[in-house]
C-alpha cells in the first residue's frame, strides 16, 4: 500500500509526516528500511507537505540539533 491506512493519503499520513521528517534528521533512516524511506519521500513530495516545509524553513535554526541542508 502507498499510505499508512491504504491507497489514499489520510490524516494518519498527515500525522506521520512531521515525525518522519524530523526523525530522519536526528537519526538518518538506514537503507535497510527502504519502504519507510520511500514512504517518507512520498509524503514529503505532497504539495501540502512541501508548503509546510517551505513555510517553516525560516525557523529551522530553532531546531535543537541543527537542521541539515537537505529536505
C-alpha atoms as a printed R data frame, in Angstrom:
   type eleno elety resid chain resno      x      y      z
1  ATOM     1    CA   UNK     A     1  0.000  0.000  0.000
2  ATOM     2    CA   UNK     A     2  1.114  3.536 -0.677
3  ATOM     3    CA   UNK     A     3 -0.033  5.230  2.527
4  ATOM     4    CA   UNK     A     4 -0.396  4.414  6.219
5  ATOM     5    CA   UNK     A     5 -4.085  3.481  6.011
6  ATOM     6    CA   UNK     A     6 -4.229  2.186  2.468
7  ATOM     7    CA   UNK     A     7 -4.179  3.601 -1.019
8  ATOM     8    CA   UNK     A     8 -5.169  7.189 -0.217
9  ATOM     9    CA   UNK     A     9 -3.403  9.923  1.725
10 ATOM    10    CA   UNK     A    10 -5.242 10.395  5.044
11 ATOM    11    CA   UNK     A    11 -4.936 12.141  8.379
12 ATOM    12    CA   UNK     A    12 -2.716  9.251  9.511
13 ATOM    13    CA   UNK     A    13 -0.155 10.302  6.918
14 ATOM    14    CA   UNK     A    14 -0.502 13.945  7.946
15 ATOM    15    CA   UNK     A    15  0.355 12.882 11.486
16 ATOM    16    CA   UNK     A    16  3.297 10.698 10.429
17 ATOM    17    CA   UNK     A    17  4.957 13.175  8.067
18 ATOM    18    CA   UNK     A    18  6.345 15.626 10.669
19 ATOM    19    CA   UNK     A    19  7.664 12.836 12.875
20 ATOM    20    CA   UNK     A    20  9.430 11.148  9.963
21 ATOM    21    CA   UNK     A    21 10.686 14.481  8.675
22 ATOM    22    CA   UNK     A    22 12.499 15.313 11.914
23 ATOM    23    CA   UNK     A    23 13.354 11.751 12.903
24 ATOM    24    CA   UNK     A    24 15.460 11.346  9.770
25 ATOM    25    CA   UNK     A    25 17.385 14.481 10.711
26 ATOM    26    CA   UNK     A    26 18.160 13.162 14.196
27 ATOM    27    CA   UNK     A    27 18.950  9.608 13.153
28 ATOM    28    CA   UNK     A    28 19.035  9.066  9.388
29 ATOM    29    CA   UNK     A    29 16.776  6.244  8.298
30 ATOM    30    CA   UNK     A    30 19.005  3.326  7.383
31 ATOM    31    CA   UNK     A    31 18.878  1.854  3.877
32 ATOM    32    CA   UNK     A    32 17.620 -1.383  5.450
33 ATOM    33    CA   UNK     A    33 14.301  0.416  5.863
34 ATOM    34    CA   UNK     A    34 13.768  1.159  2.181
35 ATOM    35    CA   UNK     A    35  9.976  1.001  2.465
36 ATOM    36    CA   UNK     A    36  9.992  3.598  5.252
37 ATOM    37    CA   UNK     A    37 12.409  5.834  3.328
38 ATOM    38    CA   UNK     A    38 10.176  5.629  0.263
39 ATOM    39    CA   UNK     A    39  7.106  6.440  2.363
40 ATOM    40    CA   UNK     A    40  8.875  9.495  3.815
41 ATOM    41    CA   UNK     A    41  9.860 10.637  0.320
42 ATOM    42    CA   UNK     A    42  6.282 10.235 -0.960
43 ATOM    43    CA   UNK     A    43  4.920 12.206  1.982
44 ATOM    44    CA   UNK     A    44  7.475 14.983  1.512
45 ATOM    45    CA   UNK     A    45  6.518 15.209 -2.163
46 ATOM    46    CA   UNK     A    46  2.865 16.005 -1.374
47 ATOM    47    CA   UNK     A    47  2.073 19.654 -2.238
48 ATOM    48    CA   UNK     A    48  0.636 20.420  1.207
49 ATOM    49    CA   UNK     A    49  3.673 18.935  2.949
50 ATOM    50    CA   UNK     A    50  6.027 20.805  0.603
51 ATOM    51    CA   UNK     A    51  4.231 24.024  1.511
52 ATOM    52    CA   UNK     A    52  4.568 23.322  5.247
53 ATOM    53    CA   UNK     A    53  8.268 22.550  4.912
54 ATOM    54    CA   UNK     A    54  8.886 25.720  2.906
55 ATOM    55    CA   UNK     A    55  6.890 27.930  5.267
56 ATOM    56    CA   UNK     A    56  8.813 26.533  8.250
57 ATOM    57    CA   UNK     A    57 12.250 26.957  6.639
58 ATOM    58    CA   UNK     A    58 12.932 30.355  8.334
59 ATOM    59    CA   UNK     A    59 12.531 28.681 11.735
60 ATOM    60    CA   UNK     A    60 14.950 25.812 11.238
61 ATOM    61    CA   UNK     A    61 17.593 27.493 13.356
62 ATOM    62    CA   UNK     A    62 15.354 26.784 16.365
63 ATOM    63    CA   UNK     A    63 15.723 23.031 15.839
64 ATOM    64    CA   UNK     A    64 17.911 21.998 18.785
65 ATOM    65    CA   UNK     A    65 20.176 19.640 16.853
66 ATOM    66    CA   UNK     A    66 20.625 21.854 13.845
67 ATOM    67    CA   UNK     A    67 18.885 21.447 10.548
68 ATOM    68    CA   UNK     A    68 20.569 19.729  7.630
69 ATOM    69    CA   UNK     A    69 20.670 21.457  4.266
70 ATOM    70    CA   UNK     A    70 18.543 18.729  2.687
71 ATOM    71    CA   UNK     A    71 14.750 18.474  2.641
